[in-house]
Amino acid sequence: MLRSRFSGKSRGASGGGGKVDVVNPYSLKKIGEVAITPWDVVDGYLDQAQALHRNRDAWLPAHKRIDILARAAGIMEDNADALAHQIANEGGKPLQDAIVEVTRAIDGIGLCAHGIAEIKGEEIPMDLTAAGAGRIAFSQREPIGPVVALSAFNHPLNLIVHQVGPAVAAGCPVLVKPSADTPLSCQSLVNIFYQAGLPEEWCRFVLNDRVGAEQMATDPRTHFFSFIGSAKVGWMLRSKLAPGTRCALEHGGLAPVIVAEDADFSEMIPSLLKGGMYHSGQVCVSVQRVYAPRKMAPAIAEQLAHGAARLVVGDAVSPKTECGPLIRPREVDRVEEWVNESKAGGAKVVTGGERLGETTYAPTILLDPPANARVSTMEIFGPVICIYSVDSLDEAIAKSNDLPFAFQAAVFTKNLDVAMDASRRLDATAVMINDHTAFRVDWMPFAGRKQSGHGVGGIGHTMHEMTQDKMRVIKLGKV
């Protein structure tokens, strides 16, 4: 059943056998299955990855990595429709958005190929003091070593590109474990790399349970750990990493938006609606909290509700669907519970506020939920936008910052001074001016602060994280 995708034998770090049933999250019908990777196989993969890294004569030269990435992008282009349908079918992302994800993934592979030219060091001046005189020095970037990547369900192709693509580009052997909800897209991408000429030992697909994933991530043969998922799991795994293992953690946020009195409604409302309801809110920087002047908040809520009520909810594989299912029925249960809690506390449901079936929840707009309700203090990860009435910009900024999570934020205003002041005072890694919080291009730095993450994502930034400096100092003889 969907609540436990694992079937067959019981598995742990040393278990084996069994399979994962992959289902369409709207219909709950089985669409495929993937075999569990036994620990003895994973153990062999880690041994092989370590041996590859230690044998520097076996490292893939840059031109080969560039060729492999270019061929992979071409294969993806040839199979773009099938990849988009697979994303929609296993992950519940509307087909129209899945098509965009495939395009981004193809572009991301291209960014990896182009980024190889930027893996370079620098000259370090030596004669700044007498002690360094008579020497020249320069640094080079080298691959950090075996990478273990654990990924999430909500962008089942593009997230894998962001983790595996930079590893291939940097010259690191990589083991990748996707979400058990969406393993097919990851498996397809790994096979595409093989078709493009990447030797299999450089990239391994792994599917195991949480115990096996933890052992893989915390193994001392893992030199870099890439994690996209919940803060609870991410921080727990980081605390158990082997000494010397570097990591990047990408968790969720609560995406605050500040609306100034001069905001342009005609541009803001569609932007907020897209940013909040994209993939039914199952995005780590999805619009969740909107702070607006008290006299404007009801009108903003009503206009958002008008748009939300018109969204087509259904099976993601239908071209007409704008909001698909939540990834599992228990997530619908959770969103329903949180919204009901806020209603009981005095929130006004402007539209939605109810489940539509076992796997879908109505796009919902809430006005003034209680400050201590879970919709106000925790990541909703569902199709819910909360509007809060405030009496000043200072109050909006204070409430935006008053949580242990910080990722991307937004400000809507026509006043440059307001935009610059608010963006300076907001605790966020990126502040969008007159755009929603979920905006991203794949080459920009992308990271959470506080409990929202560690390290910096984005194709080029991840490639840098997966390499390390080596300096050479040459003492010159007398001429």
C-alpha positions, 0 to 999 in steps of 0.5 A: 500500500502507498503508506509503505512502498517497500514489499517482500522481505524485511530489510535493514542495513544488512538485508536484501531482496524485495522490491518497491511498488511504484504507484500513480499517487492519484489513482494509487494504481501500480505503474511499476516496480523497482528491486531493492538493492541489498547491502552487500551490493551497496557495500561493493559499490562503495568499495568500487567507488573508493578504489576508483577515486584512489586510482588517479590514473583511472580518473575520467579526463575532462573532455570525456566527461564533457562528451558524456554529459553532452550525449546524455543531454541529447538522449534526454531531448530525444526522450523528453515526452516519455520523461515528462509523462514518467514524472507526472505518472509517478510523482503527481506533478501536472504534466504541463509542469513536468514538461518544464522540469524535463527542459530544466533537467536537460539544461542542467546537464548542459550547465554541468558540461560547461561548468567543467571549464570553471573547475580551476585553481589560481596562482598564489603570490609567494613573495609578499614576505621575505619568507616566501620569496623565491617560490611560485605556487598555484592551486588546482581543484580535484574531485573530493571522492565518492558521493552519496546522494539521497533525493526527494520526490517532488522533482524526481528528475531535476533534483537527481540532475542537481546531485548526480550531474555535478558529481559526474562533471567533477569526476566523483563516483556517485551512488544515488538513492531516490525517494521510494515514491519516485524511483523511476525517473532516477533510474531512467537518468542513470541509464541515460548516463550509461547510454551516453558512455559513462562507465557504470562504476562511476554512477550507481542507482541504489534503492534501500530503506532508511536504515540502509540509506543511513549506513550508506551515507555515514560510511567512512568511504563516503567523502561527500553527502548530498541530501534533499529532504526533511530537516529532521532526517537531514540533521540526524544524518549529518550528526552521524557522518564519518569524520571528514565527510563534507555535506550539503543539506537542502531542507524546507522553509516557510517562504514568507512574502511581504506585501507593501501598500503600493504593490501591483495586484495585477502582477502579484496575485497570479505570481503568488497563486503560481508560487503557492499552488505549483505541484500542489504546494509540494516545493521547499520554497512554496509560497506559504505565509503572506503578510499584508497591510490589514486593510488590504489582506481581505482583498488579497485573500479574496483574489487569491481564492478566486484563482485557486477555486478555478484550478483544475485538480486531478490526475497529473498525467492529464494535460488539463490538470493544474493541481495534482495529488499529494504524494501519499494519502497520509499527506492529505490526512495531515494537511486536512488536520492542520487546516482544521486546527487553524479553522478551530483557532479562528482562521477564515477559510476563503476557499477550499479547506477540504479534501476532495478524495483520498489523494487530493486536497482542494487549493486553499486560502486561509485568512489570519490563521492563529500564530501558533497553528501548525500552518503558521509554524511548520512547512505545509507542503500542500496546496495552502496559502495563508494570508496574515494581517499586519499593521506595519512593515516592521511587524511583517519583517519580525513575523517573517523572521520569527521561526527557526527556518529561513530559505527564500522570501519575497517582497512586493512593492513599487518603492525601491527604498522599501524593497531594499530595506525589507530585503536587507532585514529579511533573514533569507538566502534569497529575496525575490522582489515582485516575484514569488518565493519559488522562483529559481534558475538552476545556476543560481545559489540555492540554500537554506539558513538555520534549520533549512539547510547547510551548504549551497546548491545550484549546479556550479556551486555544487560542482565546487563543493564536490571538489577540493583545492590542492596547492603546489609550491615550487622553490626556484633554484638560483639563476 
